[in-house]
Amino acid sequence: MLDETGCAGVSIGRGAFYDPWIFRRTDQFLKTGVLLPEPDFAERMRVIRRHFDRYVEFYGETHGAKLFRKVAPWYAKRFGPAKIFKQRIISIASRADFAAALAEYLAWRKPFLRRARRTAPKYAPSPMVASFMRDPDDAASVQRNAIPVPKGPVEVW
């Protein structure tokens, strides 16, 4: 949109909830034209733990855990198989519950991994691709030559 319309900025939407790295990745892309790879599972686990700790520090253990029930499933969208995690995390009420939910999930997840402890390709989530980069006529395509820009006066966008 910056190149296409000359706009002063763009909005990053709700996708940032399950991809908080989007800001660093976007900044890198705008500066260098290189798109950084998605964070690996270990990085996602590090950040979800830190995010939970921040909630608890700010809201207190019980209230923070309760509020985090909404946040945690967003992370799970990029975990690969995560059904057990999503089911368990929505009932946490403490640090101990959170730690137990993660431990249960990590144990449950083992059959979906290869030897290198990476998600087997058939279970891995599809790469994240911005909607404007998807070709609606070709599911395999992830590149476009231009960004679609709304038609009509700016006031009606």
Residue pairs with C-beta under 8 A, 6 or more apart in sequence:
1 7
1 10
1 147
1 149
2 10
2 30
3 147
4 146
4 147
4 149
5 149
12 22
12 23
12 26
15 22
15 128
16 22
16 23
17 71
17 74
18 74
18 75
18 76
18 77
18 78
19 38
19 78
19 128
20 47
20 51
21 36
21 38
21 39
21 43
24 36
25 35
25 36
28 34
28 35
28 36
29 35
29 36
38 78
38 127
38 128
39 47
40 118
41 79
41 80
41 118
41 119
44 75
44 78
44 79
45 102
47 75
48 72
48 75
48 102
49 102
51 68
51 71
51 75
52 64
52 65
52 68
52 72
52 95
52 98
55 64
55 65
55 67
55 68
55 71
56 64
56 65
56 68
56 95
57 64
58 64
59 67
61 94
61 95
62 93
62 94
65 92
65 93
65 94
65 95
65 97
65 98
66 92
66 93
68 92
68 98
69 89
69 90
69 91
69 92
72 85
72 89
72 90
72 92
73 86
73 89
73 90
76 82
76 85
76 86
76 89
77 125
78 125
78 128
79 85
79 109
79 125
80 109
80 112
80 119
80 123
80 124
80 125
81 109
81 112
81 119
81 123
82 105
82 109
84 104
84 105
84 108
85 101
85 102
85 104
85 105
85 108
88 101
88 104
88 105
89 98
89 101
91 97
92 98
92 101
112 119
112 120
112 123
113 119
113 120
114 120
118 124
119 125
127 142
129 142
132 144
132 147
132 148
133 142
133 143
133 144
134 141
134 142
134 144
135 141
135 142
135 143
135 144
150 157
